[in-house]
């Protein structure tokens, strides 16, 4: 049977979703994406499936694929691999990874740029293949969860008001806090403004009334971007939680966290989930796992983060993350 590779297209949303979910379920027991999320991902202001994505086909049938994300200033190119268990899997992975590196190199020739992939920790075959292509493990992503029922709302200091993030009124305020919280391009959960606004307006899991904004007077000091979780039925996902550096240690993060869980419970959802990275270096990339475990969150599964230089062959020493 002959393997071939082709560019992606907007019409590939279902194929990419199925491949990613088959891959993820084999190692974690859970799907990763809904097809609506993938469709929204493929039409952001910075996405181009023909440029960014590739599929490996066996006799004309897609058996694996990848989606790449590369934001200005093009320091970190992320590779989302979807490689279900199959015959000749190592050859498929090598074909995909080599293609992904070519795709990313076509967009950046910076000497210090890196390529990064996040892989289920139990997928030893895929990790071995990536290491054979020059990748090294640089960190770990954790999915954490906690029951949403019976949560007590913890108020912040009296001068802080927590309310629903209204897309029509608060988009700029929310982005201001995310930019302060995750300022380094390429770092964990950093988003260009266009992609942030597209996500808030078009992501089908960013339901109205879920996300929160905190103000002190007219000044935004915290934000919590929440979603319907696509992996566990009846669960909410805390996608990004940020607090202005000048307003930290005043209970804002805990207030946003507990208010989010309370709103999940009011919808009849049983759990809240989020992803965090450990270890993470760099400004705006602090490891928050300690805080979330301190409030009772438990690990569902973990993924290894692997990286390699995009252009050179020098070892990678920095760790950066990826968004659900």
MOCORLIN-V535142 format. One record per residue. SS is DSSP state (hx for helix, st for strand, lp for the rest). PSI is psi in radians with two decimals (none if undefined). Layout:
ss:SS psi:PSI
ss:SS psi:PSI
//
This chain:
ss:lp psi:2.33
ss:lp psi:2.32
ss:st psi:2.41
ss:st psi:2.86
ss:st psi:2.50
ss:st psi:2.79
ss:st psi:2.80
ss:lp psi:3.08
ss:lp psi:2.84
ss:hx psi:-0.51
ss:hx psi:-0.05
ss:hx psi:0.14
ss:hx psi:-0.78
ss:hx psi:-0.74
ss:hx psi:-0.77
ss:hx psi:-0.70
ss:hx psi:-0.83
ss:hx psi:-0.76
ss:hx psi:-0.78
ss:hx psi:-0.73
ss:hx psi:-0.68
ss:hx psi:-0.75
ss:hx psi:-0.90
ss:hx psi:-0.75
ss:hx psi:-0.54
ss:hx psi:-0.46
ss:hx psi:-0.42
ss:hx psi:-0.25
ss:lp psi:0.10
ss:lp psi:2.59
ss:lp psi:2.96
ss:lp psi:-0.68
ss:lp psi:2.74
ss:lp psi:2.71
ss:hx psi:-0.53
ss:hx psi:-0.66
ss:hx psi:-0.77
ss:hx psi:-0.75
ss:hx psi:-0.75
ss:hx psi:-0.65
ss:hx psi:-0.62
ss:hx psi:-0.17
ss:lp psi:0.42
ss:lp psi:2.98
ss:lp psi:-0.44
ss:lp psi:0.03
ss:lp psi:2.58
ss:lp psi:1.70
ss:hx psi:-0.63
ss:hx psi:-0.65
ss:hx psi:-0.70
ss:hx psi:-0.40
ss:st psi:2.68
ss:st psi:2.67
ss:st psi:2.38
ss:st psi:2.27
ss:st psi:2.51
ss:st psi:1.95
ss:lp psi:0.75
ss:lp psi:0.01
ss:st psi:2.20
ss:st psi:2.23
ss:st psi:-0.16
ss:st psi:2.83
ss:st psi:3.05
ss:st psi:2.72
ss:st psi:2.30
ss:st psi:2.62
ss:st psi:2.22
ss:st psi:1.89
ss:lp psi:2.64
ss:lp psi:2.46
ss:lp psi:0.49
ss:lp psi:0.86
ss:lp psi:-0.61
ss:st psi:2.03
ss:st psi:2.17
ss:st psi:2.45
ss:st psi:2.02
ss:st psi:1.84
ss:st psi:2.42
ss:st psi:1.67
ss:lp psi:1.50
ss:lp psi:2.81
ss:lp psi:2.35
ss:lp psi:2.95
ss:lp psi:2.60
ss:lp psi:0.59
ss:hx psi:-0.68
ss:hx psi:-0.72
ss:hx psi:-0.66
ss:hx psi:-0.79
ss:hx psi:-0.81
ss:hx psi:-0.72
ss:hx psi:-0.74
ss:hx psi:-0.85
ss:hx psi:-0.75
ss:hx psi:-0.70
ss:hx psi:-0.72
ss:hx psi:-0.72
ss:hx psi:-0.67
ss:hx psi:-0.74
ss:hx psi:-0.79
ss:hx psi:-0.68
ss:hx psi:-0.50
ss:lp psi:-0.28
ss:lp psi:-0.24
ss:lp psi:2.36
ss:lp psi:0.34
ss:lp psi:2.38
ss:lp psi:-0.52
ss:lp psi:0.17
ss:lp psi:2.58
ss:st psi:2.71
ss:st psi:2.49
ss:st psi:2.45
ss:st psi:2.57
ss:st psi:2.19
ss:st psi:2.42
ss:st psi:2.28
ss:lp psi:-0.53
ss:lp psi:-0.15
ss:lp psi:1.25
ss:hx psi:-0.63
ss:hx psi:-0.79
ss:hx psi:-0.72
ss:hx psi:-0.76
ss:hx psi:-0.74
ss:hx psi:-0.75
ss:hx psi:-0.73
ss:hx psi:-0.60
ss:hx psi:-0.32
ss:lp psi:0.30
ss:lp psi:0.07
ss:lp psi:2.65
ss:st psi:2.60
ss:st psi:2.17
ss:st psi:-0.11
ss:st psi:-3.06
ss:st psi:2.39
ss:st psi:2.34
ss:st psi:2.35
ss:st psi:2.13
ss:st psi:2.68
ss:st psi:2.85
ss:st psi:2.52
ss:st psi:2.43
ss:lp psi:-0.36
ss:lp psi:2.46
ss:lp psi:0.26
ss:lp psi:2.38
ss:lp psi:2.16
ss:lp psi:2.24
ss:lp psi:1.98
ss:lp psi:2.63
ss:lp psi:-2.98
ss:lp psi:2.69
ss:lp psi:-0.45
ss:lp psi:-0.09
ss:st psi:2.29
ss:st psi:2.19
ss:st psi:2.21
ss:st psi:3.04
ss:st psi:2.36
ss:lp psi:1.99
ss:lp psi:2.09
ss:hx psi:-0.56
ss:hx psi:-0.49
ss:hx psi:-0.55
ss:hx psi:0.17
ss:hx psi:-0.79
ss:hx psi:-0.72
ss:hx psi:-0.76
ss:hx psi:-0.76
ss:hx psi:-0.63
ss:hx psi:-0.74
ss:hx psi:-0.72
ss:hx psi:-0.66
ss:hx psi:-0.62
ss:hx psi:-0.67
ss:hx psi:-0.64
ss:lp psi:1.22
ss:lp psi:-0.32
ss:lp psi:2.01
ss:lp psi:2.30
ss:lp psi:-0.21
ss:lp psi:3.08
ss:lp psi:2.15
ss:lp psi:0.14
ss:lp psi:2.32
ss:lp psi:2.41
ss:lp psi:2.65
ss:hx psi:-0.75
ss:hx psi:-0.73
ss:hx psi:-0.65
ss:hx psi:-0.84
ss:hx psi:-0.68
ss:hx psi:-0.77
ss:hx psi:-0.85
ss:hx psi:-0.54
ss:hx psi:-0.46
ss:hx psi:-0.33
ss:lp psi:2.11
ss:lp psi:-0.25
ss:lp psi:-0.09
ss:lp psi:1.26
ss:lp psi:2.54
ss:lp psi:2.40
ss:lp psi:-0.08
ss:lp psi:-0.73
ss:lp psi:2.70
ss:st psi:2.66
ss:st psi:2.45
ss:st psi:2.34
ss:st psi:2.60
ss:st psi:1.78
ss:lp psi:-2.22
ss:lp psi:-0.06
ss:st psi:2.17
ss:st psi:2.38
ss:st psi:-0.15
ss:st psi:2.69
ss:st psi:2.59
ss:st psi:1.95
ss:st psi:2.01
ss:st psi:2.69
ss:st psi:2.82
ss:st psi:2.20
ss:lp psi:2.39
ss:lp psi:-0.08
ss:lp psi:-0.62
ss:lp psi:2.21
ss:lp psi:2.54
ss:lp psi:0.84
ss:st psi:2.62
ss:st psi:2.72
ss:st psi:2.14
ss:st psi:1.80
ss:st psi:-0.78
ss:st psi:2.19
ss:st psi:2.06
ss:st psi:2.57
ss:st psi:2.38
ss:lp psi:2.41
ss:hx psi:-0.59
ss:hx psi:-0.18
ss:hx psi:0.24
ss:lp psi:2.84
ss:lp psi:0.58
ss:lp psi:0.30
ss:lp psi:0.17
ss:hx psi:-0.80
ss:hx psi:-0.77
ss:hx psi:-0.67
ss:hx psi:-0.78
ss:hx psi:-0.68
ss:hx psi:-0.88
ss:hx psi:-0.61
ss:hx psi:-0.67
ss:hx psi:-0.83
ss:hx psi:-0.69
ss:hx psi:-0.68
ss:hx psi:-0.62
ss:hx psi:-0.82
ss:hx psi:-0.64
ss:hx psi:-0.42
ss:lp psi:0.00
ss:lp psi:0.16
ss:lp psi:2.56
ss:lp psi:-0.41
ss:st psi:2.73
ss:st psi:2.52
ss:st psi:2.78
ss:st psi:2.84
ss:st psi:2.55
ss:st psi:2.87
ss:st psi:2.47
ss:st psi:2.28
ss:lp psi:2.82
ss:lp psi:2.33
ss:lp psi:2.98
ss:lp psi:2.56
ss:lp psi:2.31
ss:lp psi:0.12
ss:lp psi:0.60
ss:lp psi:2.58
ss:lp psi:2.00
ss:lp psi:0.08
ss:hx psi:-0.65
ss:hx psi:-0.77
ss:hx psi:-0.82
ss:hx psi:-0.60
ss:hx psi:-0.52
ss:hx psi:-0.37
ss:lp psi:0.20
ss:lp psi:0.10
ss:lp psi:2.53
ss:st psi:2.65
ss:st psi:2.29
ss:st psi:-0.89
ss:st psi:2.98
ss:st psi:2.76
ss:st psi:2.57
ss:st psi:2.47
ss:st psi:2.17
ss:st psi:2.54
ss:st psi:2.76
ss:st psi:2.74
ss:st psi:2.45
ss:lp psi:-0.68
ss:lp psi:-0.87
ss:lp psi:3.11
ss:lp psi:0.28
ss:lp psi:2.60
ss:lp psi:2.58
ss:lp psi:2.26
ss:lp psi:-0.21
ss:lp psi:2.71
ss:lp psi:2.28
ss:lp psi:2.84
ss:lp psi:-2.99
ss:lp psi:2.63
ss:lp psi:2.51
ss:lp psi:none
//
